[in-house]
Amino acid sequence: MSRWKVVAIKDMAAGNEVTGESWQETKIFDINDPISKIIDWAVPKGDDYSRKRITLTLPHGEDV
């Protein structure tokens, strides 16, 4: 297993621009995990109407 990690952050929202809430969810993946594993986490099966912004980054100080 690689020591390098990838941080995935998804911006979430419920409601609309007038009434609603927003938050972020974060999960750490191994750098060798397939992108499909990250997408499956970010957009679960059956979540057909969801709109999310997904950010992938390395932890601070991580050098690949």
PDB file of N, H, CA, C and O in Angstrom:
ATOM      1  N   MET A   1       0.846  -1.178   0.000  1.00  0.00           N
ATOM      2  CA  MET A   1       0.000   0.000   0.000  1.00  0.00           C
ATOM      3  C   MET A   1       0.893   1.243   0.000  1.00  0.00           C
ATOM      4  O   MET A   1       1.902   1.306   0.703  1.00  0.00           O
ATOM      5  N   SER A   2       0.501   2.206  -0.790  1.00  0.00           N
ATOM      6  H   SER A   2      -0.318   2.154  -1.361  1.00  0.00           H
ATOM      7  CA  SER A   2       1.248   3.453  -0.888  1.00  0.00           C
ATOM      8  C   SER A   2       1.050   4.303   0.356  1.00  0.00           C
ATOM      9  O   SER A   2      -0.008   4.265   0.983  1.00  0.00           O
ATOM     10  N   ARG A   3       2.074   5.069   0.708  1.00  0.00           N
ATOM     11  H   ARG A   3       2.933   5.100   0.198  1.00  0.00           H
ATOM     12  CA  ARG A   3       1.927   5.987   1.837  1.00  0.00           C
ATOM     13  C   ARG A   3       1.253   7.284   1.399  1.00  0.00           C
ATOM     14  O   ARG A   3       0.772   8.051   2.233  1.00  0.00           O
ATOM     15  N   TRP A   4       1.218   7.531   0.076  1.00  0.00           N
ATOM     16  H   TRP A   4       1.609   6.908  -0.602  1.00  0.00           H
ATOM     17  CA  TRP A   4       0.616   8.767  -0.430  1.00  0.00           C
ATOM     18  C   TRP A   4      -0.892   8.687  -0.419  1.00  0.00           C
ATOM     19  O   TRP A   4      -1.479   7.643  -0.703  1.00  0.00           O
ATOM     20  N   LYS A   5      -1.498   9.786  -0.093  1.00  0.00           N
ATOM     21  H   LYS A   5      -1.020  10.634   0.138  1.00  0.00           H
ATOM     22  CA  LYS A   5      -2.954   9.862   0.020  1.00  0.00           C
ATOM     23  C   LYS A   5      -3.492  10.976  -0.868  1.00  0.00           C
ATOM     24  O   LYS A   5      -2.778  11.914  -1.221  1.00  0.00           O
ATOM     25  N   VAL A   6      -4.767  10.851  -1.217  1.00  0.00           N
ATOM     26  H   VAL A   6      -5.348  10.089  -0.930  1.00  0.00           H
ATOM     27  CA  VAL A   6      -5.505  11.870  -1.950  1.00  0.00           C
ATOM     28  C   VAL A   6      -6.692  12.260  -1.084  1.00  0.00           C
ATOM     29  O   VAL A   6      -7.394  11.396  -0.559  1.00  0.00           O
ATOM     30  N   VAL A   7      -6.915  13.552  -0.936  1.00  0.00           N
ATOM     31  H   VAL A   7      -6.345  14.254  -1.362  1.00  0.00           H
ATOM     32  CA  VAL A   7      -8.060  14.043  -0.184  1.00  0.00           C
ATOM     33  C   VAL A   7      -9.146  14.422  -1.182  1.00  0.00           C
ATOM     34  O   VAL A   7      -8.906  15.213  -2.093  1.00  0.00           O
ATOM     35  N   ALA A   8     -10.339  13.862  -1.013  1.00  0.00           N
ATOM     36  H   ALA A   8     -10.534  13.219  -0.273  1.00  0.00           H
ATOM     37  CA  ALA A   8     -11.488  14.207  -1.847  1.00  0.00           C
ATOM     38  C   ALA A   8     -12.461  15.011  -0.990  1.00  0.00           C
ATOM     39  O   ALA A   8     -12.810  14.607   0.119  1.00  0.00           O
ATOM     40  N   ILE A   9     -12.891  16.149  -1.516  1.00  0.00           N
ATOM     41  H   ILE A   9     -12.608  16.477  -2.417  1.00  0.00           H
ATOM     42  CA  ILE A   9     -13.825  17.026  -0.803  1.00  0.00           C
ATOM     43  C   ILE A   9     -15.017  17.257  -1.717  1.00  0.00           C
ATOM     44  O   ILE A   9     -14.846  17.622  -2.879  1.00  0.00           O
ATOM     45  N   LYS A  10     -16.216  17.048  -1.206  1.00  0.00           N
ATOM     46  H   LYS A  10     -16.355  16.750  -0.261  1.00  0.00           H
ATOM     47  CA  LYS A  10     -17.401  17.351  -2.010  1.00  0.00           C
ATOM     48  C   LYS A  10     -18.223  18.421  -1.295  1.00  0.00           C
ATOM     49  O   LYS A  10     -18.503  18.328  -0.100  1.00  0.00           O
ATOM     50  N   ASP A  11     -18.593  19.427  -2.059  1.00  0.00           N
ATOM     51  H   ASP A  11     -18.365  19.503  -3.030  1.00  0.00           H
ATOM     52  CA  ASP A  11     -19.451  20.499  -1.558  1.00  0.00           C
ATOM     53  C   ASP A  11     -20.895  20.039  -1.699  1.00  0.00           C
ATOM     54  O   ASP A  11     -21.324  19.636  -2.781  1.00  0.00           O
ATOM     55  N   MET A  12     -21.637  20.101  -0.608  1.00  0.00           N
ATOM     56  H   MET A  12     -21.289  20.428   0.270  1.00  0.00           H
ATOM     57  CA  MET A  12     -23.009  19.617  -0.564  1.00  0.00           C
ATOM     58  C   MET A  12     -23.949  20.793  -0.305  1.00  0.00           C
ATOM     59  O   MET A  12     -23.552  21.797   0.286  1.00  0.00           O
ATOM     60  N   ALA A  13     -25.196  20.660  -0.753  1.00  0.00           N
ATOM     61  H   ALA A  13     -25.518  19.844  -1.233  1.00  0.00           H
ATOM     62  CA  ALA A  13     -26.201  21.687  -0.504  1.00  0.00           C
ATOM     63  C   ALA A  13     -27.573  21.045  -0.478  1.00  0.00           C
ATOM     64  O   ALA A  13     -27.839  20.070  -1.180  1.00  0.00           O
ATOM     65  N   ALA A  14     -28.431  21.613   0.342  1.00  0.00           N
ATOM     66  H   ALA A  14     -28.214  22.406   0.912  1.00  0.00           H
ATOM     67  CA  ALA A  14     -29.826  21.204   0.400  1.00  0.00           C
ATOM     68  C   ALA A  14     -30.668  22.470   0.364  1.00  0.00           C
ATOM     69  O   ALA A  14     -30.350  23.442   1.048  1.00  0.00           O
ATOM     70  N   GLY A  15     -31.706  22.472  -0.403  1.00  0.00           N
ATOM     71  H   GLY A  15     -31.964  21.682  -0.959  1.00  0.00           H
ATOM     72  CA  GLY A  15     -32.543  23.657  -0.530  1.00  0.00           C
ATOM     73  C   GLY A  15     -32.141  24.460  -1.751  1.00  0.00           C
ATOM     74  O   GLY A  15     -31.745  23.898  -2.773  1.00  0.00           O
ATOM     75  N   ASN A  16     -32.243  25.774  -1.643  1.00  0.00           N
ATOM     76  H   ASN A  16     -32.565  26.230  -0.813  1.00  0.00           H
ATOM     77  CA  ASN A  16     -31.894  26.653  -2.756  1.00  0.00           C
ATOM     78  C   ASN A  16     -31.095  27.837  -2.254  1.00  0.00           C
ATOM     79  O   ASN A  16     -30.676  27.849  -1.096  1.00  0.00           O
ATOM     80  N   GLU A  17     -30.872  28.843  -3.107  1.00  0.00           N
ATOM     81  H   GLU A  17     -31.213  28.833  -4.047  1.00  0.00           H
ATOM     82  CA  GLU A  17     -30.029  29.971  -2.709  1.00  0.00           C
ATOM     83  C   GLU A  17     -30.675  30.864  -1.655  1.00  0.00           C
ATOM     84  O   GLU A  17     -29.984  31.652  -1.010  1.00  0.00           O
ATOM     85  N   VAL A  18     -31.989  30.752  -1.472  1.00  0.00           N
ATOM     86  H   VAL A  18     -32.550  30.112  -1.996  1.00  0.00           H
ATOM     87  CA  VAL A  18     -32.686  31.577  -0.479  1.00  0.00           C
ATOM     88  C   VAL A  18     -32.818  30.830   0.844  1.00  0.00           C
ATOM     89  O   VAL A  18     -32.525  31.381   1.905  1.00  0.00           O
ATOM     90  N   THR A  19     -33.251  29.595   0.780  1.00  0.00           N
ATOM     91  H   THR A  19     -33.489  29.147  -0.082  1.00  0.00           H
ATOM     92  CA  THR A  19     -33.455  28.778   1.973  1.00  0.00           C
ATOM     93  C   THR A  19     -32.723  27.468   1.785  1.00  0.00           C
ATOM     94  O   THR A  19     -32.987  26.727   0.838  1.00  0.00           O
ATOM     95  N   GLY A  20     -31.833  27.196   2.659  1.00  0.00           N
ATOM     96  H   GLY A  20     -31.618  27.798   3.428  1.00  0.00           H
ATOM     97  CA  GLY A  20     -31.102  25.938   2.554  1.00  0.00           C
ATOM     98  C   GLY A  20     -29.860  25.948   3.413  1.00  0.00           C
ATOM     99  O   GLY A  20     -29.616  26.875   4.185  1.00  0.00           O
ATOM    100  N   GLU A  21     -29.093  24.908   3.260  1.00  0.00           N
ATOM    101  H   GLU A  21     -29.292  24.156   2.633  1.00  0.00           H
ATOM    102  CA  GLU A  21     -27.849  24.798   4.002  1.00  0.00           C
ATOM    103  C   GLU A  21     -26.792  24.211   3.086  1.00  0.00           C
ATOM    104  O   GLU A  21     -27.106  23.567   2.085  1.00  0.00           O
ATOM    105  N   SER A  22     -25.550  24.438   3.438  1.00  0.00           N
ATOM    106  H   SER A  22     -25.295  24.961   4.251  1.00  0.00           H
ATOM    107  CA  SER A  22     -24.452  23.863   2.671  1.00  0.00           C
ATOM    108  C   SER A  22     -23.390  23.361   3.634  1.00  0.00           C
ATOM    109  O   SER A  22     -23.274  23.847   4.758  1.00  0.00           O
ATOM    110  N   TRP A  23     -22.614  22.376   3.178  1.00  0.00           N
ATOM    111  H   TRP A  23     -22.709  21.980   2.264  1.00  0.00           H
ATOM    112  CA  TRP A  23     -21.563  21.787   3.999  1.00  0.00           C
ATOM    113  C   TRP A  23     -20.592  21.063   3.088  1.00  0.00           C
ATOM    114  O   TRP A  23     -20.853  20.894   1.897  1.00  0.00           O
ATOM    115  N   GLN A  24     -19.485  20.643   3.642  1.00  0.00           N
ATOM    116  H   GLN A  24     -19.272  20.781   4.609  1.00  0.00           H
ATOM    117  CA  GLN A  24     -18.501  19.860   2.909  1.00  0.00           C
ATOM    118  C   GLN A  24     -18.330  18.501   3.577  1.00  0.00           C
ATOM    119  O   GLN A  24     -18.411  18.378   4.799  1.00  0.00           O
ATOM    120  N   GLU A  25     -18.093  17.490   2.756  1.00  0.00           N
ATOM    121  H   GLU A  25     -18.027  17.591   1.763  1.00  0.00           H
ATOM    122  CA  GLU A  25     -17.752  16.159   3.245  1.00  0.00           C
ATOM    123  C   GLU A  25     -16.378  15.819   2.687  1.00  0.00           C
ATOM    124  O   GLU A  25     -16.078  16.120   1.531  1.00  0.00           O
ATOM    125  N   THR A  26     -15.553  15.199   3.501  1.00  0.00           N
ATOM    126  H   THR A  26     -15.797  14.955   4.440  1.00  0.00           H
ATOM    127  CA  THR A  26     -14.170  14.903   3.125  1.00  0.00           C
ATOM    128  C   THR A  26     -13.868  13.437   3.389  1.00  0.00           C
ATOM    129  O   THR A  26     -14.304  12.863   4.387  1.00  0.00           O
ATOM    130  N   LYS A  27     -13.115  12.848   2.476  1.00  0.00           N
ATOM    131  H   LYS A  27     -12.760  13.315   1.666  1.00  0.00           H
ATOM    132  CA  LYS A  27     -12.667  11.465   2.661  1.00  0.00           C
ATOM    133  C   LYS A  27     -11.257  11.353   2.098  1.00  0.00           C
ATOM    134  O   LYS A  27     -10.922  12.006   1.110  1.00  0.00           O
ATOM    135  N   ILE A  28     -10.439  10.526   2.726  1.00  0.00           N
ATOM    136  H   ILE A  28     -10.711   9.995   3.529  1.00  0.00           H
ATOM    137  CA  ILE A  28      -9.058  10.318   2.283  1.00  0.00           C
ATOM    138  C   ILE A  28      -8.963   8.960   1.599  1.00  0.00           C
ATOM    139  O   ILE A  28      -9.407   7.944   2.132  1.00  0.00           O
ATOM    140  N   PHE A  29      -8.373   8.968   0.401  1.00  0.00           N
ATOM    141  H   PHE A  29      -8.012   9.794  -0.032  1.00  0.00           H
ATOM    142  CA  PHE A  29      -8.193   7.761  -0.399  1.00  0.00           C
ATOM    143  C   PHE A  29      -6.702   7.516  -0.604  1.00  0.00           C
ATOM    144  O   PHE A  29      -5.891   8.440  -0.532  1.00  0.00           O
ATOM    145  N   ASP A  30      -6.356   6.256  -0.860  1.00  0.00           N
ATOM    146  H   ASP A  30      -7.015   5.506  -0.919  1.00  0.00           H
ATOM    147  CA  ASP A  30      -4.991   5.923  -1.240  1.00  0.00           C
ATOM    148  C   ASP A  30      -4.769   6.421  -2.664  1.00  0.00           C
ATOM    149  O   ASP A  30      -5.681   6.355  -3.487  1.00  0.00           O
ATOM    150  N   ILE A  31      -3.589   6.910  -2.963  1.00  0.00           N
ATOM    151  H   ILE A  31      -2.847   6.964  -2.294  1.00  0.00           H
ATOM    152  CA  ILE A  31      -3.311   7.479  -4.281  1.00  0.00           C
ATOM    153  C   ILE A  31      -3.447   6.439  -5.401  1.00  0.00           C
ATOM    154  O   ILE A  31      -3.614   6.812  -6.562  1.00  0.00           O
ATOM    155  N   ASN A  32      -3.378   5.156  -5.076  1.00  0.00           N
ATOM    156  H   ASN A  32      -3.242   4.853  -4.132  1.00  0.00           H
ATOM    157  CA  ASN A  32      -3.522   4.099  -6.078  1.00  0.00           C
ATOM    158  C   ASN A  32      -4.968   3.645  -6.274  1.00  0.00           C
ATOM    159  O   ASN A  32      -5.233   2.807  -7.136  1.00  0.00           O
ATOM    160  N   ASP A  33      -5.905   4.181  -5.493  1.00  0.00           N
ATOM    161  H   ASP A  33      -5.690   4.861  -4.793  1.00  0.00           H
ATOM    162  CA  ASP A  33      -7.314   3.831  -5.677  1.00  0.00           C
ATOM    163  C   ASP A  33      -7.794   4.328  -7.040  1.00  0.00           C
ATOM    164  O   ASP A  33      -7.396   5.411  -7.468  1.00  0.00           O
ATOM    165  N   PRO A  34      -8.633   3.565  -7.725  1.00  0.00           N
ATOM    166  CA  PRO A  34      -9.153   4.029  -9.008  1.00  0.00           C
ATOM    167  C   PRO A  34     -10.094   5.220  -8.818  1.00  0.00           C
ATOM    168  O   PRO A  34     -10.771   5.329  -7.796  1.00  0.00           O
ATOM    169  N   ILE A  35     -10.127   6.099  -9.799  1.00  0.00           N
ATOM    170  H   ILE A  35      -9.577   6.011 -10.629  1.00  0.00           H
ATOM    171  CA  ILE A  35     -10.993   7.276  -9.719  1.00  0.00           C
ATOM    172  C   ILE A  35     -12.449   6.861  -9.552  1.00  0.00           C
ATOM    173  O   ILE A  35     -13.235   7.602  -8.962  1.00  0.00           O
ATOM    174  N   SER A  36     -12.824   5.689 -10.062  1.00  0.00           N
ATOM    175  H   SER A  36     -12.186   5.087 -10.541  1.00  0.00           H
ATOM    176  CA  SER A  36     -14.208   5.211  -9.917  1.00  0.00           C
ATOM    177  C   SER A  36     -14.589   5.033  -8.447  1.00  0.00           C
ATOM    178  O   SER A  36     -15.752   5.217  -8.091  1.00  0.00           O
ATOM    179  N   LYS A  37     -13.642   4.682  -7.599  1.00  0.00           N
ATOM    180  H   LYS A  37     -12.696   4.532  -7.888  1.00  0.00           H
ATOM    181  CA  LYS A  37     -13.915   4.538  -6.160  1.00  0.00           C
ATOM    182  C   LYS A  37     -14.261   5.900  -5.551  1.00  0.00           C
ATOM    183  O   LYS A  37     -15.144   6.001  -4.699  1.00  0.00           O
ATOM    184  N   ILE A  38     -13.568   6.928  -5.989  1.00  0.00           N
ATOM    185  H   ILE A  38     -12.851   6.846  -6.682  1.00  0.00           H
ATOM    186  CA  ILE A  38     -13.850   8.284  -5.492  1.00  0.00           C
ATOM    187  C   ILE A  38     -15.208   8.755  -6.003  1.00  0.00           C
ATOM    188  O   ILE A  38     -15.988   9.331  -5.245  1.00  0.00           O
ATOM    189  N   ILE A  39     -15.497   8.516  -7.281  1.00  0.00           N
ATOM    190  H   ILE A  39     -14.863   8.048  -7.897  1.00  0.00           H
ATOM    191  CA  ILE A  39     -16.783   8.925  -7.849  1.00  0.00           C
ATOM    192  C   ILE A  39     -17.932   8.180  -7.168  1.00  0.00           C
ATOM    193  O   ILE A  39     -18.976   8.773  -6.898  1.00  0.00           O
ATOM    194  N   ASP A  40     -17.751   6.897  -6.890  1.00  0.00           N
ATOM    195  H   ASP A  40     -16.903   6.415  -7.110  1.00  0.00           H
ATOM    196  CA  ASP A  40     -18.795   6.136  -6.187  1.00  0.00           C
ATOM    197  C   ASP A  40     -19.073   6.729  -4.812  1.00  0.00           C
ATOM    198  O   ASP A  40     -20.219   6.741  -4.364  1.00  0.00           O
ATOM    199  N   TRP A  41     -18.035   7.222  -4.139  1.00  0.00           N
ATOM    200  H   TRP A  41     -17.104   7.212  -4.504  1.00  0.00           H
ATOM    201  CA  TRP A  41     -18.237   7.875  -2.842  1.00  0.00           C
ATOM    202  C   TRP A  41     -18.929   9.226  -3.035  1.00  0.00           C
ATOM    203  O   TRP A  41     -19.852   9.565  -2.294  1.00  0.00           O
ATOM    204  N   ALA A  42     -18.487   9.988  -4.022  1.00  0.00           N
ATOM    205  H   ALA A  42     -17.737   9.712  -4.624  1.00  0.00           H
ATOM    206  CA  ALA A  42     -18.995  11.341  -4.215  1.00  0.00           C
ATOM    207  C   ALA A  42     -20.430  11.366  -4.727  1.00  0.00           C
ATOM    208  O   ALA A  42     -21.214  12.234  -4.343  1.00  0.00           O
ATOM    209  N   VAL A  43     -20.774  10.420  -5.591  1.00  0.00           N
ATOM    210  H   VAL A  43     -20.138   9.715  -5.903  1.00  0.00           H
ATOM    211  CA  VAL A  43     -22.117  10.378  -6.180  1.00  0.00           C
ATOM    212  C   VAL A  43     -22.653   8.954  -6.006  1.00  0.00           C
ATOM    213  O   VAL A  43     -22.517   8.127  -6.908  1.00  0.00           O
ATOM    214  N   PRO A  44     -23.256   8.666  -4.861  1.00  0.00           N
ATOM    215  CA  PRO A  44     -23.748   7.314  -4.590  1.00  0.00           C
ATOM    216  C   PRO A  44     -24.815   6.874  -5.594  1.00  0.00           C
ATOM    217  O   PRO A  44     -25.519   7.702  -6.172  1.00  0.00           O
ATOM    218  N   LYS A  45     -24.920   5.586  -5.786  1.00  0.00           N
ATOM    219  H   LYS A  45     -24.349   4.914  -5.316  1.00  0.00           H
ATOM    220  CA  LYS A  45     -25.948   5.029  -6.669  1.00  0.00           C
ATOM    221  C   LYS A  45     -27.328   5.540  -6.253  1.00  0.00           C
ATOM    222  O   LYS A  45     -27.639   5.608  -5.064  1.00  0.00           O
ATOM    223  N   GLY A  46     -28.148   5.897  -7.235  1.00  0.00           N
ATOM    224  H   GLY A  46     -27.895   5.842  -8.201  1.00  0.00           H
ATOM    225  CA  GLY A  46     -29.488   6.401  -6.958  1.00  0.00           C
ATOM    226  C   GLY A  46     -29.543   7.890  -6.712  1.00  0.00           C
ATOM    227  O   GLY A  46     -30.629   8.434  -6.511  1.00  0.00           O
ATOM    228  N   ASP A  47     -28.408   8.570  -6.720  1.00  0.00           N
ATOM    229  H   ASP A  47     -27.525   8.129  -6.883  1.00  0.00           H
ATOM    230  CA  ASP A  47     -28.349  10.011  -6.495  1.00  0.00           C
ATOM    231  C   ASP A  47     -28.287  10.720  -7.857  1.00  0.00           C
ATOM    232  O   ASP A  47     -27.353  11.466  -8.148  1.00  0.00           O
ATOM    233  N   ASP A  48     -29.314  10.462  -8.679  1.00  0.00           N
ATOM    234  H   ASP A  48     -30.073   9.856  -8.442  1.00  0.00           H
ATOM    235  CA  ASP A  48     -29.309  10.907 -10.070  1.00  0.00           C
ATOM    236  C   ASP A  48     -29.411  12.420 -10.246  1.00  0.00           C
ATOM    237  O   ASP A  48     -28.950  12.946 -11.259  1.00  0.00           O
ATOM    238  N   TYR A  49     -29.999  13.129  -9.291  1.00  0.00           N
ATOM    239  H   TYR A  49     -30.374  12.701  -8.468  1.00  0.00           H
ATOM    240  CA  TYR A  49     -30.254  14.555  -9.477  1.00  0.00           C
ATOM    241  C   TYR A  49     -29.294  15.449  -8.721  1.00  0.00           C
ATOM    242  O   TYR A  49     -29.418  16.673  -8.765  1.00  0.00           O
ATOM    243  N   SER A  50     -28.356  14.863  -8.039  1.00  0.00           N
ATOM    244  H   SER A  50     -28.256  13.869  -8.003  1.00  0.00           H
ATOM    245  CA  SER A  50     -27.443  15.634  -7.209  1.00  0.00           C
ATOM    246  C   SER A  50     -26.416  16.379  -8.053  1.00  0.00           C
ATOM    247  O   SER A  50     -25.917  15.854  -9.048  1.00  0.00           O
ATOM    248  N   ARG A  51     -26.108  17.594  -7.649  1.00  0.00           N
ATOM    249  H   ARG A  51     -26.514  18.020  -6.841  1.00  0.00           H
ATOM    250  CA  ARG A  51     -25.055  18.385  -8.274  1.00  0.00           C
ATOM    251  C   ARG A  51     -24.014  18.672  -7.201  1.00  0.00           C
ATOM    252  O   ARG A  51     -24.321  19.279  -6.175  1.00  0.00           O
ATOM    253  N   LYS A  52     -22.817  18.245  -7.436  1.00  0.00           N
ATOM    254  H   LYS A  52     -22.568  17.752  -8.270  1.00  0.00           H
ATOM    255  CA  LYS A  52     -21.754  18.422  -6.443  1.00  0.00           C
ATOM    256  C   LYS A  52     -20.504  18.939  -7.113  1.00  0.00           C
ATOM    257  O   LYS A  52     -20.230  18.624  -8.271  1.00  0.00           O
ATOM    258  N   ARG A  53     -19.751  19.728  -6.385  1.00  0.00           N
ATOM    259  H   ARG A  53     -19.973  19.984  -5.444  1.00  0.00           H
ATOM    260  CA  ARG A  53     -18.402  20.086  -6.823  1.00  0.00           C
ATOM    261  C   ARG A  53     -17.454  19.209  -6.027  1.00  0.00           C
ATOM    262  O   ARG A  53     -17.502  19.173  -4.797  1.00  0.00           O
ATOM    263  N   ILE A  54     -16.595  18.507  -6.744  1.00  0.00           N
ATOM    264  H   ILE A  54     -16.556  18.536  -7.743  1.00  0.00           H
ATOM    265  CA  ILE A  54     -15.650  17.581  -6.114  1.00  0.00           C
ATOM    266  C   ILE A  54     -14.241  18.124  -6.325  1.00  0.00           C
ATOM    267  O   ILE A  54     -13.850  18.429  -7.452  1.00  0.00           O
ATOM    268  N   THR A  55     -13.491  18.240  -5.252  1.00  0.00           N
ATOM    269  H   THR A  55     -13.809  17.992  -4.337  1.00  0.00           H
ATOM    270  CA  THR A  55     -12.111  18.710  -5.302  1.00  0.00           C
ATOM    271  C   THR A  55     -11.203  17.573  -4.866  1.00  0.00           C
ATOM    272  O   THR A  55     -11.437  16.946  -3.833  1.00  0.00           O
ATOM    273  N   LEU A  56     -10.172  17.309  -5.651  1.00  0.00           N
ATOM    274  H   LEU A  56      -9.982  17.819  -6.490  1.00  0.00           H
ATOM    275  CA  LEU A  56      -9.158  16.317  -5.285  1.00  0.00           C
ATOM    276  C   LEU A  56      -7.858  17.063  -5.030  1.00  0.00           C
ATOM    277  O   LEU A  56      -7.457  17.910  -5.828  1.00  0.00           O
ATOM    278  N   THR A  57      -7.207  16.752  -3.930  1.00  0.00           N
ATOM    279  H   THR A  57      -7.533  16.064  -3.282  1.00  0.00           H
ATOM    280  CA  THR A  57      -5.972  17.421  -3.574  1.00  0.00           C
ATOM    281  C   THR A  57      -5.095  16.475  -2.773  1.00  0.00           C
ATOM    282  O   THR A  57      -5.553  15.426  -2.321  1.00  0.00           O
ATOM    283  N   LEU A  58      -3.850  16.844  -2.600  1.00  0.00           N
ATOM    284  H   LEU A  58      -3.478  17.696  -2.966  1.00  0.00           H
ATOM    285  CA  LEU A  58      -2.930  16.095  -1.755  1.00  0.00           C
ATOM    286  C   LEU A  58      -2.863  16.774  -0.389  1.00  0.00           C
ATOM    287  O   LEU A  58      -2.996  17.995  -0.309  1.00  0.00           O
ATOM    288  N   PRO A  59      -2.661  16.013   0.685  1.00  0.00           N
ATOM    289  CA  PRO A  59      -2.491  16.628   1.996  1.00  0.00           C
ATOM    290  C   PRO A  59      -1.311  17.603   1.977  1.00  0.00           C
ATOM    291  O   PRO A  59      -0.360  17.420   1.216  1.00  0.00           O
ATOM    292  N   HIS A  60      -1.377  18.611   2.795  1.00  0.00           N
ATOM    293  H   HIS A  60      -2.149  18.760   3.412  1.00  0.00           H
ATOM    294  CA  HIS A  60      -0.299  19.598   2.880  1.00  0.00           C
ATOM    295  C   HIS A  60       1.041  18.901   3.125  1.00  0.00           C
ATOM    296  O   HIS A  60       1.162  18.064   4.020  1.00  0.00           O
ATOM    297  N   GLY A  61       2.023  19.249   2.332  1.00  0.00           N
ATOM    298  H   GLY A  61       1.925  19.928   1.605  1.00  0.00           H
ATOM    299  CA  GLY A  61       3.353  18.672   2.494  1.00  0.00           C
ATOM    300  C   GLY A  61       3.553  17.357   1.783  1.00  0.00           C
ATOM    301  O   GLY A  61       4.655  16.809   1.803  1.00  0.00           O
ATOM    302  N   GLU A  62       2.516  16.835   1.153  1.00  0.00           N
ATOM    303  H   GLU A  62       1.621  17.280   1.136  1.00  0.00           H
ATOM    304  CA  GLU A  62       2.622  15.558   0.434  1.00  0.00           C
ATOM    305  C   GLU A  62       3.370  15.794  -0.885  1.00  0.00           C
ATOM    306  O   GLU A  62       3.035  16.711  -1.635  1.00  0.00           O
ATOM    307  N   ASP A  63       4.354  14.986  -1.155  1.00  0.00           N
ATOM    308  H   ASP A  63       4.626  14.241  -0.546  1.00  0.00           H
ATOM    309  CA  ASP A  63       5.139  15.119  -2.377  1.00  0.00           C
ATOM    310  C   ASP A  63       5.167  13.765  -3.077  1.00  0.00           C
ATOM    311  O   ASP A  63       5.736  12.799  -2.569  1.00  0.00           O
ATOM    312  N   VAL A  64       4.545  13.712  -4.247  1.00  0.00           N
ATOM    313  H   VAL A  64       4.083  14.497  -4.660  1.00  0.00           H
ATOM    314  CA  VAL A  64       4.434  12.432  -4.948  1.00  0.00           C
ATOM    315  C   VAL A  64       5.620  12.227  -5.816  1.00  0.00           C
ATOM    316  O   VAL A  64       5.719  11.204  -6.494  1.00  0.00           O
TER     317      VAL A  64
END
